[in-house]
Amino acid sequence: MPRIAVIGAGDVATVHFEAISAIDGAELVAVCDTDPGRLATAAATYGVPGYSDLAAMLDQVRPDVVHVCTPHNQHADPAIAALERGINVISEKPLASTLADGERLAAAAAASTARIGICFQNRYNQAVQAMAERLASGEFGALQGGSGTVMWFRDAAYYQNRPWRGSWSGGGGGLLMNQAIHTLDLLQWMMGGVTAVSGHAATHALGETIDVEDTAELVLSHGNAVRSVFYATLANSVNAPVTVDIVAEKATLHLRGDLTITHDDGRVEVVEERRAASGGRDYWGVSHQLLIADFYAQLGQDGPFWIDPAEALKTLRIIKNVYAQSYPDKLAEVS
């Protein structure tokens, strides 16, 4: 029976509390937050002790697993503190707000007896898993190229409500770190290792509100002259469905919620995505519970969880590479 604590009781913690309640035998034993109001509400709602001091919670409660649901710049330190105590960790994305912290967390994970999983939950989407499995089978032949898009809308109020989101120090970046990271992760995961990154990030619509980017375009090289392209913006009028397209020798795979596979011989297959209700936001996807349940099912097994810090570093490095190209005059702030 795993004893669980949640660190950070903000917006995304909603789906973590839901997922914990669905795990057979799991017991929520504590919640930790530095905001007195959020802490009091969460402790009362779930009937558990509330802590404002992380070390005190870890040492007094000694949970088996902690869920890190804090702002981006507070991901690495709580996760490392838990790992050093042999406590398992599930952390929200991104891995960390800086590359140095991400690498520090990866090193702590490698040195710990505990396991850690990073919430790239869209890898658990039904259509995404079908896409990845079919591509890995080799049935479509060699990959020829790919693309991804995230065309969403955010207004000033979104950032004013949580100011850390719009700052380099709090978020580690903007659109790429917060919204587009999931789709970029899917693209690099399914297309294979990225050997070169060329890209640019800029602020086109929200410059009066945020310091970070709201738009970005990338060209990724995957070796053997195979490229993918990626475009993302928060200047769209709506939250349009994200897309991932991959062209192979014998078929084109198009992900837009559902997966459509168009074969060169004219056959068309469709794999429908799951539709699941949650107290979270629609754009968080439908698969948080699946990732979290899988993590718990694997506790006690040898080896790392398959989406561990070493895996999450791949997408973080791509993003930070784009920032280095886009903001060379403030590398210390964006790296």
N, C-alpha and C positions, 0 to 999 in steps of 0.2 A: 504494500500500500504506500505509494509515494506521497511524501509530505511536501507541499508546494508553497512557495512564497512568490508574490508578484512585486517587482520593483518598478515603481512608476504607475500611477493610477489615472493617467490621462486618457485621451481619446482612444488610442489603439488597444489599451488594456481591456476594453469592452469585449473584444473577440477572444482575448486570452482567458478571461474569466468564463466566458461561454464554453470554450474548449476544455478547460479544466473540469467544469461541471459535467461534461460528457464522458470523462475518462473513468472507467469502472474502478472503484476503490480509491481514487485520488482524494486527498484531503488538503484543502486550502488552509494553511496554518498562520499566515501573516501577510501583511501588505506594508510596503515602505514607500514613502513619498515625502519630499521636502516642503510641499505646499500643504499647510495645515487644513485648509478647506477640503481639498481632494482627499487627503488622508482620512479625515474624520468621516467623510461620506462613504468611502470605500470600506473602512473598517466597520461602520455601522451596517452597511448594505450586506456584507458577507459574513458578519459576525465573527471577525478575527481581530487579534491585536494589531494595532498600527504603530509603525516605527518611523521616526524621522532620521534615525541614525542607522546607516546601512550595516556597519561593522557590528553594532550591538544586535541587530536582528539576526545576522548570519551566525554570530557566536552564541546567542541565547536560544534561538529557535532551532538552529541546525537543520534547515530543510534539506530534503533530498534533491530538489530541483528549484531553481529560481527562474522566473520569466522577467527579462529585462525589457521594459516598455517605456523607457525614459527618452528625452530628446537625444538627438544624434550625438551630441558632444558628451553625453553621459552613458554611452554604451560600453566603452572599453573598460573603464575602471571598475564598475560593479561586476562585470563578467569576470574580470581577472581576479577580483577579490574572492568571488565564489569558487573559481577553478583552483585557486591556491589552497582553498580549504577542502578540496575534493568534492565540491557540490556541483551537480550537473546544471547546465545553463541552456535556456532557449532565449535567444536575443532577437529583437526586431532588427530589420534592416535600417540603414546600412551597417556593415560590420563596425565601422567607426567613422568619426567625422574627419579624421586626418589619416593619411597613409601610414604615418609613423605609429599612430595608435592601433591601426589595423594590424600592422606587422607585429606590434607588441602583444596584441591579443592572440594572434596566430601562434606566437612562440609560447605563450602561457598555456594555450590549448595543447600544444605538442608535449609540454612538460607535465601536464596534469593527468591524474588517473581518471578524472571525470570527463564526461562528454559534453559537447556544446553543438547546438544546431542554430543556424541563422535562418530567419523567416523570409526565404524566397518562396512563398507559398504558391505562387502561380505555377511553379514546376509540378505541382500536384493537381492542376486542373486536368480534367478528363481529356479534353481535346489536345492539350499540350503534351500529356504523356503519350497519347496515341501518335502524335507528330514525332516526338523524340524517338519512340520505339521503332516506328516505321523507317525513319531516316537511318537509325543505327543498324537496321537489318541489312542495309545495302541494296534493297530491292529496286530502288529508284536510280541506281548508278551513282556516279560521282556528283558531288555538289558543284553547281556552276555559279551561284551567287545568292544573295539574300537581302532583305530589307525589313525595317521595322519603323513604325510610327506611333507616336503618342501625341494626340492633338486634343488638349484639354483646356479647361477654363478655370482660372482662379482670380479672385478679385482682391482688392486691398484689405477687405475685412478678414479674409482668411489668414493673412499674415499679421494683422493687428491683433487678432485673437490670440495668437501664439507667436510673439515677436521673434523667438529663436529661429523660426522657419526661414526668415528672410535675411539671416546674417551668416557670414562665413564662420564666425566663432561658434554659433549655436548649431547651425545645420550642416556645416562643412561644404556648403554649396546649395544650389536651389533646385531647379527642375530635375537635373540629372540625379541628384542625390535623394530627392524626396519622391517625385512622381514617376519619372521615366526609368528608374533603376531596375524595376522588375522586368520591363520589356527588353531593355538592353541586356539584362542577364539571360533572358530566354534566347535572344539572338546569338550571343556569344557562346552559350552552352550548346545549342544545336548546330551551329556552324563550325565549331571547333576552335582550337587555340588561336588567339589573336596575336599576330606577329608584328603588326604596326598599326598605329592610330593616327589619323589626321582629322582634326575637327576644330570647331569653333563654337563658343558659347557667348551669349550676349543677353542684354536686357532691353526688350523692345516695347513692352506694354506696362510694366510695373515699376519703372525706374524711380518714381516718386515715393515708392513704398518699401522696396527691398534693395539690398546691396548685391544680391546674388543674381544668377541668370534665370530668365524665364523662357529662353529659346536656345536650341542647340542643334547642330548638324555634324555628323560623323561619317567618315569612311574607314572601315576596318579591313585590314588584310588578314587572311587566314592561311596563307601559304599556298604554294602551287598556283599563283595568279588568281585565286578566288577572293572576291571582295564581298562585303555587305555594306549597305548604307543605312543610316538611321537619322530620323528627324523627329524632334519633339518640341512642343511649344505649349505654353499656358495662355497664349493670346487668342485661342480659338473661342468661338461663341458658345460652345457646348463641350461636354465631356464625350467626345466621339469614341467609339470602340477602338481599342488598340489593335494594331495589325502586325503580323509577322508573316512574310512571304519568303519561301525558299524554293529556288529553281534547281532541279536536278536533271540528269540526262533523260530520264524517262517520265518525269511528272513534275508538276508545279503544286506546291502545298501552300495553301492560303489560310491563315488563322485570323479570324475576326469573331471572337467568341467561339463559334463552332469552327471545326476544321473541314475545309473542302480540299480534296485531292483530285486534281485533274490529270489523268494519265494521257500520255502521248497518243494512245489509240482511241481516245475520245471518252473512255469510261470516266465517270465522276463518282467519288465516294464522299459521304458526309459523316463526320463524327460529331455528335451534338455535345455541347458543354452542359455540365450539371447546372441546375438552378437551385440555389439554396438560400433560405432566409437567414438573416443575422441582424443583431443589433448594431453591427458596424456599418460602414459606408459601402455602397455598391462597388466603388472602384478599388476597394481592398481585395476584391475577388471572393471566391467561394471556398477556398481550400485551406484556410488557416487551421481549421479543426483537423483536417487530414494530415497535414504536416506535423502538428503537435501530437496527435494520436500515434503517428508512426514513430516519432522520437521516443515516446514513452514505451512503445512496444519493443524498442530495441535496447532499452536500458539493461545493462548487465552483459551485453554482447561485447566481444572484442572489436577493436578498431574504432575509428572515428565515425560520427554520423556523416552521411554522404554530402550534406550541405554544411560543411564546417568552415571555420575561418580561412583555411587555405583555399577552399573553393570560392568563398565570398570575396577574397582578395582579388580575384580575376576581374570582376566588374568594377571594384573600387579603383584598381589601377588604371583601367580604361578611362574612367571619369576624371581622375586626377591628372592623367595625361592630357586630356582636353583642356582642363583648367590651366595647366602649365603653358599650353600653347596660346590660350586666350588671354591670360592675365600675367604676362611675363614680368610686369612691373611690381607684382605683389605675390611672388611665389611663396613667401613665408606664410602668408595668410590663407592661400588656397590649397596648399599641398597637404 
